[in-house]
């Protein structure tokens, strides 16, 4: 004990007591997915508060010199039996009654209980400090160690802080209309039951307007259920904002919705408002599900989508290297699916997993914040097989399952998710996201972190050739852009079961008019060949400004491949907008092939005898309320505005921009839509938005073409040397920094955003052999510097696909199917099984690899 006391005295100065704001990693190893529940437990450095598994703690001790670690180990308790199973008298598990997490009545997040053992361990000999040891030590030592231990155990771990541990979806604000609500004295009295929609006679999902007492049905849901939108239409016609859901009124309250505020709200004067129309709250009984109950039911339905999850078959669980499940951290299935597929690609395996020792050895002092380290950690976790073990048995008290569950212990990528989502308005949250958007986001992060050295995202990078032919002059223009995903249109008019679809629509309309339940939906069957034909057919441009004709005219645009990547990602454009601009998902089945030949879609560049359009900028935008002179930019004056271009200060219709923004589109995209349609109104601007949503620079700042200088500048504009130095210090060249500043009017913050969103344009790398460009086809010019791309034959085979279930990318569930050794495997978060019927016709993202001869 004396020896332990002497050692502790020597390391006492390095032991810290956690303070508010300190990052305490006591749930996950910084370099692996070891946790306190893992074999060997977790060692938390009592100075840096980083956690390490048994296999990495010696490495940290050697590199950092730290000697004192808090060792935390947990063993899982057997769960208590429900009285449904045992009759032991213990209360059964409560079903959630609130749309909440971590509070009374909400979803229970503490589903497993553990016995925990905590002790201080001194390195390098892993000498344990017991409570008996502490009792014999001097007061100053004992107090310092005890405070540090207590502080570490009471501190919220980083992973805990990143999760939504307490969330109440029922917290509602008081409506701004409630207190001063005007109610009409129209003599309307509402009976206590027997309600019907005044328009369609629907007898459920009914809402009474609190201003005039009229009763209408609620909104129609994406799947055709719900109401017929008559309550919403009544608000749009009258402006009466508040409505109460009939059937939810009890002495305790009711569901009140504000159409103006577009949310569920509180009405503190609800008894008075109901009494105005003859409704006595104290005598009413609940006969309808509240909106909260409906949402809870949705959150509890996991595994509802039988086809995609292959729920109807008994699937054989798989485990081993490359067959590791991932825990769902709360709507993280989009991330799980994307990362499972990416680490099937050899480029990502060799970059991060094959070099894991080198990456770990070069990691900074805090590896939890290092991108390469955390990606390598995730890749090794998925491929090594170390975490591909069956989940522990639920407990002796539960009845044995007659079917193999397929669940694994798996890995919980909390540290990785926090790092790649940091600072992002969507991926930093626990909301569901679009898997395609996350894939591009992650590729962008890889690009940023691989500016020198091997870049695995090159496996997906390809060049697109766009050929525009002016129909008046028959002259052509060729441009190239970089892309990573081929977006495949879905021509609904090409469905092969049109008659069946029409009959289903007729039955649905009959059900709507009679109030009967809607019939089962019928899925449209679209041939893959029709989708490819829609992709390759020329697009007509009606307002094309021709530099040859010096006027607006009609042109045709044809899109082709200038190079074929090693791996081709195809996104089926299932998500679109209806005629009312409400987002919807197309319910389609597409016969996606196992092999794909895109050779016929390779671009050819300028053809012999073909003339090119002159490279002349379009004329300045002139709008009815703007004159060339008199609206001066920063470079003109009252006497001389020769340096002024109207393009520098375009006058945009703010009301149109605002309307587009309210629909959820990015501000810069809205500004561009109004600019390029010449302030001609919301319809033209919306058409421009819908036609350019897939553009890589859709949400990039509006960069206006100048007359004789670089975009966004004037001949006399000077670039700030301080701003140049700042951008150059980030690893970019002076020319690249200059271009970014000129494109953003010399604003540093915008220039930094711009340069990271135009990395492909700025890369000073030659196009690899085989990549074609317009410049090459001219023969007389040197090819312009461009991004590094690979090229080869356009023949591919399918090796993975990601499927989405639900009505929107912002809700629902993702799973992925990956072909492993000629066997399709389904990865459904922690569940990994051999696939019996992979639903290849219902995928969202498809991943192909090049077939080598």
N, C-alpha and C positions, 0 to 999 in steps of 0.2 A: 504493500500500500504506500509505503514511503516513496518507492520508486515512481509509482503512478502520480503521487502528489508532486514530486519534483518535475516530472515531465509536464504535468498540467501547468505548473507555475511557469515553466519555460515558454509554453505556447499561449499563455493567458492573454498576452498582448494582441494576439491575432484573432482571438474569439470576439465576435461582434454580436451585439443584441440587435435584432431587426428593428428598424424604424418604419414608421408609416411611409409608404412609397417604395420600399425596397422590394425587389423582385425575388420571391422565394420559390425555387423550383423543387418542391418536395413530393411531386406526383409522377415525374417523368425524368428519365435520364437524358442529359443533354446530347448524348451520342448514340443512344439506342432507345428501345421502347421498354426498358426495364422500369419497374415501378415498385413500390413497397410490397405489392402482392406477388412480385416475381421471386423466383428462387434466388436467395442471397439478399433480397431486400434492396433498399436504396440508401446511398450515403450522401448526405447533404453537407457540403462544405460550410463550416461555421464561420467563415469569413466572407466568401463570395456568394453563399446561399445557392450555388449551383448543385444540382443533383446528379449522381453518377451511379450506374449499376456496378455490381461486383467486378465485372470484367474491365471497367474503365476507370475506377477510382484510383488505382495505383498510377495510371498514366497522369491523372490530374495532380496527384500528390508530387510526382517527380517533376512535372513542368512548373507547378506553382509554388512548391515548397510548403504548402499548407499541410498541417498534421492532424488537426482536430475535425472530425466529421460526426454528424449526428446520424446514426444508423436507424432507419425506420423499416420495420417489417410488419406485414399484416397477414393474418390467416383468416380465411372466410368462414363465418359462422354458418351452421346449418339453419335455413329459414324456419320460422315457426309455421306450424300447420294451420291452415284455415279451418274453421269449424265445419266447412263444407266437406273437408277431407277426413277429419279425425274426430270431431265431436269433443275436442279437448276443452271447449269453453272459451278459447281465445276468440276475440272478435274477428270476423272476416275482413279481408282487405276491402277498403272502401273504394267505390267507384268515384271518379272525379265528378264533382258537381259544379266546379268553377273552371272557366277558361283561364287557368293560371298554373304557374309552376312554383313549387317550393313554399306554398302557403296553404293554410287550412282549406280543404275542399278542392284543391288543385291537383295536377298530376304529380305523382310522387317520384322525385328524382333520387331519393336514397333507397334504392331497391335492394342493395346488398349491405349487410352489416359485417364488420370485421373486428377481430381482436388484434390490438396493436401493441407492439413491443418497441420501446425506444431506449437507446443507450448511446453514450458517447464512445467513439472508437478513435484511438490514437495511432497514427501511421508513422513509420512504415511497418511496424510489427502487428498492426491491427489489435492493439491492446485495449481491452474493454474497460470502461470506467463504470463501476456498478454504484448503486445507491449507497452501499456500505462504504465504498471508497470515498464518495462525496462526504459522508458523515464524519470522516476522520480528517478532512482537509481544513485548512485555515478558513475562517469566515469569508475573507475576500475572494478566495478561489471558489468556494462553494456557492457564494452568492452570484458571482459572475457567470459561472457555468449554468446554474439553475435558471437565471434570468434569460440566458441565451437559448436554453432548451425550451423554456416556456414560451419565449417569443417566437421561436421557429414553429412550435406546434400550434400556436394560436393564430399565426399569420395566415392569411389567405394565400394559397398557392397561386402561381401565375395562371395555371390552367383553370383553377376554380374561378378566378376573377374574370377570365375571358368568357366563361359560360354565363348564360342567363339563368342564374340560380333562383331568382325570384321575379316572376313576371305575372302580372295580372291583366288579362285581356278584357276584364269587365270594368276596369276603371274608366268611367265616362265623365266627360265634362258637362257642365250645365250649358244648355243651349242659350245662345245670345238672344234668341227669339222668345224664350219661355216667359220671362217676367212681363213683357209688354205685348204678349200675343193678342191680336185682335180676333174676337170670335163673332161670327155673324149671328144676328138674332133672326134666324130664318124659320124658327119653329120646329126644327128637326129634332126628333127624339129617337134614340137608338135602343132597340129591344135588347134584352140580356142574352139572346141567342138567336139562331136562325139567320145569320148574316149571309149575304151574297154580294158579289161584285156587281156594281150597277151597270157595267158594260157587258161582261161575259158570263155572269151568273156563277163564277167560280165560288166554291164554298170553303176554301181553305187558303191560308197565307193571305189573309185579308187585313187591310190597314184603313183606319178611319182618320180622315184629315181633321185635325184639331181646330181648324179655322171655320170650316163650314159643315162638319159632321158627315160628309159624304164618304161612302165606303167603296174601296177599289182593291183589286188584287195587287200583289207585290211584283217584284222583278222576275223576269225569266232568267233561269240559270243557263250556263253554257250547255248542259246536257239536255235542255228542252224542258226540264222540270221547273217547279216554282210557279210563278204567275205569268201574267201577260203584259206586265209593265204599265197597267192602267193607273195605278197610284202615282207613278212617276210622271206619266203623261199629264195627269191632273195638276201636279205641281208646276210643270212646264207651262201649262195653259193659264193657271191662276196665280202662281207665285206663293201660294199658301205653303209654308215651309215644313210644319211639324205634322207627323202622323203617328198613331199608336197602333200596335199590332193587336187586333182583336183575338181573344183567346189566351192572351198572356196577362190580362189584367187580374190582379189579386189585391188583397188589402196591403200587400208589401210593395206594390209597384207594378210596372209594365214595361215592355219594350217600346221606346220612343225613338223615332228616326227623324233626323233633320236633313231634308233633301238639299237645302241650301248649303249646309255645312258638310254634307256627304259623310255622315257618321252617326252611330248610335249615340244618343245624348241623354242627359237627365233633364226632367221637367219638374222643378220644385213645386209648381202649382198644378200638378197633374190632377189631384182630386177635384179642384175647382174647374179645370178645363173639361174633365169628363162629366161633371155634374151639369155643366151647361147644356149637354145633349142627353141628359136623363140617365147617365150611368153612375151608379153608386159603387165606388171601388170596394167598399167594405162587404158587399154581398156577392162580388164576382169570384168565380172559380176558374182556375187555369184549365184550358182545354186544348191548347196548341203548344208545340215546342217553342221555347224562346230561341232567339238567334244564338245565344251562348250555347244552348244545348245542341243546336244543329252543328255549330263549329266544333264542339267537343266530340261529337259523333264522327265528324270528318277526321279529327286528329287521332281517334282511336282505331280507324279503319286502316290498318296496314296489311298488305297482302291481299287487297281487294281485286287487284288487276291480274286475273288468273292467267291470261294468255302469256303476257310478257314475263311474269315470274314463274311460269310453268307450275302453277300451284296444283293443277289437277293430277300431276304425276308424282310418284314416289322417287325422288331424286337421290342418287348415291353421293354421299358426302366425299369430298376429296381433300387431301392435305399433302403437304410437302413443299419443296422449293418452287416458287412461282405460283403457289396456290394458297396464299395467305389472305384472309378476310380483313376488312377494315371496319372499325366501329363507327356507327353513325353518331356524330357529335351534336346532332340537332340540325336537321336539314343539310347535312354535309354529303349526301349521297351523290351529288353532282361532282364534288371533288374526288370522292372515292372512285367513281367510275372512270373519270378522266385519268387519274394517276395509275390505276390498274392497267389501262391500255398503254399509256406512255412507257411504262417500264416493261412492256413486251417488245418495244422497239430497240434493236441492238445499239443504236447511237446513244440512247439514254443509259443503257446498261453499262456500256464501256466508259462513258464520260464520268458517271457518278459511282457506280458500284465496283467496277474493276479497279478504280483508283481510290477506293475509300480510305485506305491507310494513309496515302499521301495527303488526301483532303483533310483527314483528321489531324495529321501531324502539322499541317500548315494552318489549322483553324485558329482564330483569334482567342483571346482570353475568355471571351463570352461566346461560346459556339452556338448558343441558342439564337443569336441574332445574325448568324452567318448563313447566307442563302445556300452556298455549295454544301456546307456541312449538313444542313437540315434536309436537302434534297437527297444527298448520299445516304443519310440515315434512313429516310423513307424507302429509297430504292432497295437498300440492303434488307430492311425489314420485310419488304414484299417478296424478295427473291430468295432469301437464304433458307426459308422454311423454319427458322427458329421459333417463330410465333404462330406457325400453322399447326395448332393443336386443338383438339376438341374442347369446347367450352365445358366447364365443370358441371356435374350433374346438378339439377335444380335443388336436390335435397331428398332425404329419405322420406319426407312427408308427402311428396308428390307422387302421383301415379306414374309408372313408367310409360313412356311413349311407345306406341306400336310402330312408329315410323322413325327412321334416322332423322335427326333434326338438322344436321349440316352446319350448325353454328360453331364458330371457332372462338378461341380467346382473341385472336386477331391483334391488330394494332390500333391504337387511338392516336391519330396524327394531330394532336392538339397544337404542339409547338410549331409544326409545319403550317397548319392552317392559320395560326396567328401571324406567322411571319409573312406568308404570301398575301394575306389579306390586309396587312397593316396599312392604314392610310386610305384604303379603298372604301368608297361609300357603301358598297354592296357586299363585297367579299369579306369585309371585316365584321359582318353581322351574322346572326344565326338564321337569317331568312333563306328560303330556297332561291337558287340562282339558275341561270341558263348555263348548261354544260359547255355549249359552244363558246359563250363569252368567257367562261373561266379558262378554257383551253387556250384561247388567244391571249388572255391576260397572263397565263403562265408562260407561254412562248415568249411574250414580250419581256418577262422577267429573265428568262434564260438568255435572250438576246443582250440585255443590259449587262448580265454578269459573265458573258462570254465574248466580250469585245476583242480579247486576245486569247488565242488558244482554240481548241476544238469546240465547235458549236453544234450540239445535237439537234437543234431546231432546223438545221439545214436539211434534215431528212424530209421535212414537210414543205420547204420553201420552193416556190416555182414562179415563173414569169408568165404573165398574161399579156397577149398581144391584142390590142383593140384597133380595128381598121374602120375608119369613118370615111364614107364616100359622099361627097356633095352631089346631089342629084341634078343640080343645075350645071355645074362645070365638069362633072364626072372625075374630078380630081380627088385624091385620097390623102388621108392623114393617118400615120401610124404612131401609136404610143404603147409603152410597156409599163406595167406595174407589177409589184411583188404581191403575192398572196400565199396563204397557207391552207385555205379551205376552199373547196369547190362547192358553191351553193347551187343546189339543184332545184329548179322550179317544179311545181306540182300543177300540171294543167288539168283542172277538175273537169273540163269539158271533154276530156279524152277517156273518161271512165268507161270501162267495158260492161258495167252492169247498170247502165242508165235507166232502163225500164224498172229495175228493182228499186233504184233510188227514188224515182218519180212516184212509184207506188207507196214507198215508205213515207214520202213527204205528204202524199194525199191522206194516208191514214193518220199522220200526225195532225194535219189541219182539221180532220174530222174529230179527232180526240179533243183538240183545242176548243172547237165550237160546241161540243157536247159536254165538256167538263170531265171527260173520261181520262184515265191515266194515259200518258203518252206511250206509244208502242215502242218495242225494242228498236234501237237505232240500227241502220244498215250502213256498213262501211263501204266507201267507194273503192273500187279496184282500178288502179292506174298502172298501165304498163310502164316499165322502166324505160323502154325505148321511146315512149312519148315524152317522158321527162327529159331525156337526152336531146330529143328533137327540139323541144322548147328552149333548151339551153343554147343550142347551136344556131337557131334561126335568127336572121338579121332583125335588128330592132330599128324602128323608124323614129327618127328625131325630127320633130316638126318645127322647132324653133332654133335650128342650128345656124350660127353665124358663120358664113363662108368667107374666108379671107380672099378667095378667088373672085367671088361675086360682089364682095364688099356689101353684103346684105344678109338678112335672115332668110333661110330657105330650108328645104327638107333634105335630110341626109339619112343614110342607113349605117348602122354600127354593127359590126360582126366581131365576136369575141372568140379567140382561139388561144391555144397554149403555145408559148414561146419556148417552154422547157417542161419536161416531165420529172416530177420529184421521185425520190426513192419510195416514199410513202405518200399515198393520196388520201386525203380526208374529204369525205363528201357529206355535206349537211343537207338533209331534206328540208325544204322550206315549208314546214307544216304550220308555222305560226304566222298569222296574217291579220288583217283588219277587215271587219265587216263593213257594210255600207254605212253603218252608223258610227264608224271608227272605233268600235269596241273590239279589242283584241280577241281572237278566237284561234282554236287549234283545228286543223283539218284532220278529220278521222279517215285516214286512207290506208290502204294496203298496196304496197308497191313490190313487184316481183324483182327485188334487187338480186343481181346475179353473183355467183361465186367467183367468176372471172370477168375481167373487164378489159376491153381494148379501146383505147382512146386515140389510137394512131391517126385516125381520120380528122381529128380535131387539132392537129398541129398547125400552127401558123406558118405562113410561107414568106412573110415580109413583102417588100415592094416587088411587083411583078414587072417583067420586061415591057417597056413601052408605057408603063403607068406613070402619070404625072402626079406630083405631090402638091398639096395645098401650100401656098406661100405662108411662111411663118410671120404673120402680122397680127398684132394684138387687136381685139375687137374695139369698136368705138366706145367712148364713155357712155355710161348709163344716163339717159335723160328721162326724167319723170315730169309729169305735167306741172308740178308745183316747184320745179327747180330750174334755175337758169345757170348757164355756164359761168357767168360773171355775177358777182354780188354775194355768192356763198363761198367765202374764201377759206382755204385751208390755212395751215400754220405757216405756209411759205409764200403767201401772197399779201398784197396790201391794196388799199382803195385805188391807188393810181396804177399799179402794175400787178396783175395776177398771172403773169406769163409762166410762173413756176407752178401754178395751181392746176391740178387735175381733179375733176369732179369725183374721180374714183377714190381719191384719198378721203373724202368725207361724204360718202353716199347718204342721202336722206332716205331712210327706210320707214315704212308705215309701222309705227310702234304698236298699233292695235292688232295688226296681223301677226306681228312677231309674238305679241303677248298671247294671242289665241293659240298659236302653235305650241308655245311653251306650256300652256295650261293642259295641252293634250299629252304632255310628258316628253316632248322631244327636246334635245339639247339646244341651248340658247344659240350657239354658233351655227348649228344646222338650220335653225329657224331664220337667222339673219341671212344666211346664204340663200335660203328658199325665197325670201322676199326680194333679195337683191337680183337673183338670176331670173326672176319672173317679172321684174320691172315694176314692182308695187301694183300689180294688177288684181290683187285680191286674195282672199283666203283659199278659194278653190284652186287657183293656179298654183299657189304656194304649197298647198297640201299635195297636189299631184307631183310637184317637184320633190317633196319629201319622200313620198312613196316610191318614186322612181330612183332615188339616190340613197336609200337607207343602207344598202349593202356596200356603198363606196367606202374604201379604207379610211378616207379623210372626212367622213360624214360629219363628225362632231369637232373636227379641227377648226381653229380660228379662220375667219373669212380673210383670205389673202387676196388683195385686189391687184390686178395686173396694171403695171405702169405703162407709160408711153415709150420711154427710152431707157429705163433703168430696171434694176432687179425688182421683183415683186415686192410691193409694200414699201418702196422707198422712192425718194426723189433724187435727181442728180446731185443735189447739194447736201443731202442728208449725211451727217457724220455718225460713225459708230463709236459708242463709248468704249474707250480702252479698258476701263475698269470692268465693264460687263464682259468684254472679250476675254480678259484675263481670268475672270471667274469661270466661264464656260470651258476655256482651254484647260484650266486646272482639273476639270472633271474627266479629262482624257480625250477631248475632241480636238481636231485641228483648228487652226486659226480660220481657214476658209469655211469650215463647217460652222464655226461659231458666228462668223460674219453673216453667212446665209441665214442662220436662224434669227439673228437680231434684225436683219433687214426685213424678214418675213413677218416680224411682229412689232414693227415700228419702234425698235430699240428698247422694248420693255423686257427687262431681264427675266422676270418670272414667267412671262408668256413664252419667251425664247427657250427657256429650259423645257417647258412642256412641249413646245413645238419640236425641238430637236429629238426628244425621246419618242415622239409619235411619227417621226420621219426617218428613223434609223436606216431603213432600207434604202432611202434615197441618198443618204449621206455616206454610206459605206464606200470606201475607195478600193473596191475589189473588182477584179475582172470577172466577166461572165465566163463560167467554165466552158471548156470545149464542148461544142454541140449546142450551146444556148444561142438562139438566134435573136437578132435585134434589127430594128429598122436601119440603124446606122451601118451594121455589117452588110445588109443587103444592098446598100448604096454603093459599097465598094470603095468609093473615093474618100470616105471619112474614116477616122479612127473610131472604134466603138467607145461610147461614153462610159465612164466609170459606173459600175453598178454593183448590186449585191451579188455575193457569191452564191451560185445556184448549181445544183447537180442536174445532169440530164442523161437520158437514156431512153430505151424503148417505152412505149406507152401501154404496155400490157401489165395487168395487175391481177392479184388474187385477194379475196376478202379474208382478213384474219381477225377482225373484231368489229363489234358494233355496240353503240350505247343507245338504249331505249328510254323513252320518257313516258310516264303514265300520269294523266291529269289533264286539266283544261288549259293550263298556262305554264310557261317555263318558270313562273314564280311560285308554283305550288306543285304538289304531286310527288313523284318519286322517280329516281333513276336507277337502272341496273345496267350491267354490261355483260356481254358474251364474248369470250376470247377463245380462239382456236389454239389448243395446246396439244402437240403431238397428234394431229389429225382428229382430236376429240374436242367438241365444243364444251366449254365450261361456263357456267353462269356464276357471276360474282354479284351477290345481292347483299352489300355491306358485309356483315360478318359471316354470311352463309356462302359457302363455296361448294358447288355440286356439279356433277356431270350433267350436261344438258341433254334432255331427251328430244325436245322439239324446239330448237332455237327459232324464235319468231323473227326471222330475217326480214319479213315483209313489213314489220311495224317499227323499224329502227328510226332513230333521229340523226345520229352521226355514224357514218360507216368508215372503216379504216382498211385501206388496201395497201399491199406491198408489191413492189415490182417483181414480175416473174423474169428470172434470168434464164437465158437460153443455155 
